[in-house]
Amino acid sequence: MKRFITKVAGSALFLALTVAGYQSNAQSTTLAAVNTKSTSIKQDASNTAPETKAAAKPAEDTSWKPQRRVWGYAFGDFYYAAHTDQNTGARGSEHNYAGVPTYRNAFQFRRIYLGYDYEINKKFKAEFLLASEPNANTGVNGATAIQNGDNLVDGKMGLYIKNINIRVREIWSGTDLVVGEMATPGFAMNEPGTNGPSTLAEANWGNRFLEKTVADLHKTNSYDVGAALEGTFDPSTKNFGYVFMVGNNSQASLLSAANANTGFYKIFYGDIWGKFFNKHLLVDIYADNVRTAPATATIPGQSHGMWKASAAYLSSKFSVGVEAYTQSFTSGVTNTTTKAPEDATAQALSIWVKVPLVKDKLTAFGRYDGYNPNTNFVTANSYTTNTNFSSYNPTNKETFYTAGLDFTPAKNIHFAPNFWLVNFKDQRDPSVTGYVAPDHTLVYRLTFYYVFGK
């Protein structure tokens, strides 16, 4: 009996293990089949519908940052007029101190700029500039109502729009187009980050806060309304370039439509510039020409034009520069003896030097200008002016001197003690009616100059 029970129990255990093994094998077979089928489905799906990925976003251009800049500068002096020309402003009317009485002293701003530059995008840039450039003379001893420069009739300083233009960069490789009221290539037009020149006379002199360049002082247009191409012949290095501009010859003035020069005549400006010897030697050649309407019924149509060259050698030990020009005026004067209109030719030469005494802190400077307003002058005669250069006077030769020290305690801040001297010499013979003996204006100045926003 016991053996029987043992056999039955063993048979039952064997049967149970057999059934369990069969079920386990069946499950493994089923899972393998499912896995095989799933793999097959994935392979088929991969073959029939490949997976698509989203296109990568282009990298953001962070190299260009648009310029939104409010900037400006101001300069002026505390001046003392030690001696002034006896002719009380009749000579040298283009100078700041014409008509100032001897011994006058005052604090004075000579220029205030407030500008805004706005880059619309990489292609277009807008420029806006307000200026106030008052003269020291607001009337002889303040006793008259005559106002000069940007002095208003109530004696306050006034502002006017000096620049407002739009620049189109790279209309072709290395050339910008500028349209509006802008600096001419006569001596300024030095805007960094463009295809415009950085070699012109005013930038090389670098001391506009002391005095204008000789061509600016004796009047060719420093700014005008028109259009200009400013380009480089070598865009990668920008060592050589040009400017061609056409303008109204009105500067900031709004001429009446009835003005004979409005809409009929234009002035043309041209300039070629270059940098040599690792950009130490800067050379600039400039010309302009304009026709104007007849001054009177008896004076034929006029024209005037300038040829000018400047060069500067700039180094850490010293800098020296020279600027010379000749300017012709067709029928520019009338001979009071013959009563006939005559051509006149003005010539000028300017030489300056700067020597650093303490690097980036203290610089000594000096400058000499010689100016002859009419090289055709006959000393036995007198002449009246026909040209529309309001400050032009064919009678008096001028020599100008300035020298001093430029102290820079921080970048863009200058204090410069200096003297300012101009000599006048009447070209007429002393026997001619109206002759004025030689005289001079000497001014001692403590000049200040500061720049902000640049």
WOWO-V312053 format. One record per backbone hydrogen bond with DSSP energy under -1.0 kcal/mol. NH is the residue of the N-H (numbers start at 0). CO is the residue of the C=O. If there is no record, write none. Layout:
nh	co
NH	CO
NH	CO
//
This chain:
nh	co
4	0
5	1
6	2
7	3
8	4
9	5
10	6
11	7
12	8
13	9
14	10
15	11
16	12
17	13
18	14
19	15
20	16
21	17
22	18
23	19
24	20
25	21
26	22
27	23
28	24
29	25
30	26
31	27
32	28
33	29
34	30
35	31
36	32
37	33
38	34
39	35
40	36
41	37
42	38
43	39
44	40
45	41
46	42
47	43
48	44
68	116
70	114
71	451
73	449
74	110
75	447
76	107
77	445
78	105
79	443
80	103
81	79
81	441
82	441
87	84
89	86
94	91
97	94
99	96
102	80
103	100
105	78
107	76
109	74
110	74
111	131
112	72
113	129
114	70
115	127
116	68
117	125
118	66
119	123
120	123
124	166
125	117
126	164
127	115
128	162
129	113
130	159
131	111
135	95
141	138
142	139
150	147
151	155
154	151
157	149
159	130
161	128
162	128
163	180
164	126
165	178
166	124
167	176
168	122
170	174
174	171
175	229
176	167
177	227
178	165
179	225
180	163
181	223
183	221
201	186
203	199
204	200
205	201
209	206
210	206
216	212
217	213
223	181
225	179
226	245
227	177
228	243
229	175
230	241
231	173
232	239
236	233
237	233
240	272
241	230
242	270
243	228
244	268
245	226
246	266
247	224
252	249
258	255
261	258
264	260
266	246
267	288
268	244
269	286
270	242
271	284
272	240
273	282
274	238
275	280
279	275
279	276
280	275
281	311
282	273
283	309
284	271
285	307
286	269
287	305
288	267
289	303
291	301
301	291
303	289
304	327
305	287
306	325
307	285
308	323
309	283
310	321
311	281
312	319
313	279
318	353
319	312
320	351
321	310
322	349
323	308
324	347
325	306
326	345
327	304
328	343
329	302
331	328
332	341
333	383
334	339
335	381
338	334
341	332
343	328
345	326
346	371
347	324
348	369
349	322
350	367
351	320
352	365
353	318
354	363
356	361
357	361
360	357
361	357
362	405
363	354
364	403
365	352
366	401
367	350
368	399
369	348
370	397
371	346
374	344
376	373
380	377
383	333
385	331
386	331
389	387
391	388
396	424
397	370
398	422
399	368
400	420
401	366
402	418
403	364
404	416
405	362
406	414
407	360
412	409
413	448
414	406
415	446
417	444
418	402
419	442
420	400
421	440
422	398
423	438
424	396
426	394
428	378
431	428
434	431
438	423
440	421
441	82
442	419
443	79
444	417
445	77
446	415
447	75
448	413
449	73
450	411
451	71
//
